Amino acid sequence: SLPEYFVVPSSLADQDLKLYSYSFIGRRMPLWSWNHPNGSALVRMANIKDVLQQRRIDQRICNAITRSHPLRSDIYKSDLDKCLPNIQEIQAAHTKLKQLCVNEPFEETEEKWLSSLENTHWLEYIR
């Protein structure tokens, strides 16, 4: 499920990346997912298993990303685990939506059907 190619700041050595990969949950290295012409980038990064090493590794990777930015802009970090559903929750919501649309009779009241739709959380997740 990992991409074929990785964009890596030139100041991070390959051996550092290999070493750091063991620290990330599921060995999920930071991925440069999106780039804007102004130099902004979106980087996805899994949590680091060892809390004691987390700050050191996080700082090293963030410094490398900052050095690679044309304007040397500061990094804005956001922990999306707290505000976004995980892939299993999205898949479960999609399954519930399919069941609702295929299996549920439309003879029900509109209010009940809309309530069932809301309970799938699908609309919330895709918003």
N, C-alpha and C positions, 0 to 999 in steps of 0.2 A: 504493500500500500504506500510505499515511499516513492518519490519521484525518481526518474531516471537520472536527472542532473540536479546538482546543488549549486546555489550561488553562495560563495563563501568570501567574506572579507579577506583581502590579501594579507592582512596582518595576522591572521590565524593560520598557524601551521597545520598541515594534515595530521601530524602526530598528536597535536593538541586536540583536534576534533575526534580522533579515534579514542583518545584517553577520556575526553569529556562524555563521549557517547554512552559509556557505561553508567554515568551518573544520572542520565535522564530516564524517566519511567518509560519502559518499552523501547529504550535506546532511541527515542525520538529526538533527533538533533533539531536545533532551530532551523526553520525553513523560511527562506525569503520568498514570500507568497505574492507580493505585489509591489510595483514600483511606480512612482509618479514622476513626471518630468522635472518637478522642482527638487527632486532628490529624496522625497519622503518614501519610506518603505514600510510594508507590513511584514513582520516576521512572526511566525507562529513558533512557540517553544513549549515543550512539555515541561511538567514539573520536574524538579531535581530531587532524587530520592534522599540523598544525605543532606539533612538540614545544615550540618556544620560546613559542608563544602558549597552549599547553594549560593551564598553571597559571593564567594571567590569566583566561582565559575560564571555566575550571572554577570558579575562586574567585568570579567575578562571578555566575555562575548559582547556585552553592551559597549565596552570601550572600542572593540574592533569594529562594530557596526558604526559607531560615531565617527571613527577615523575614516571610514569609507564614504561618509556623507560629504557631498561637495561643499556644503556650508558648515560642516562640523557641528550640526545642530544637535541639541540634547535629545535624548530618547524619552518618549512618553510610553510608559508601560501600563498595561491594564490586564488584570487577572480575569479572563473571560469565563473561567470555571464557575464563578459565582453568579454570573448573569446570563449564561447561555446553556441550552440543554446539551447533553452529550449525544453521541451518535445513536446509542441504544434508545434513548428517550425519543429521538426523532423517528427512528424506525418503528417504535411501538405506536407513536401517534399516527404515522402513515398507515399502519396496519388497521388501526381503529377507524380511521377515515374510510379506508377501502371497505371495511365491513359495514360501516354505516351506509355508504352509498350503494353497495351491492345487496346487502342482506336485509336491511331495515325497510319495512313497507312504508311507502309515502302516504299511507292512509292516516298516519298519526297526525296529531295536531302540529301545526307549524312551530308552535312554541316548544313542544317536546323534542321535535327533530333538531331545532336550533340549539336546544340545551344539550342534546347528545353530541352535536357537532362541537360545541364549546368544550365538552368533556374530553374530546380527543386531544386537545391542546394543539392541533395541527396549525390552525390559523395564528395562534400565539407564536409558534415556533417559526413559521415562515415570515411573519411580520418583521 
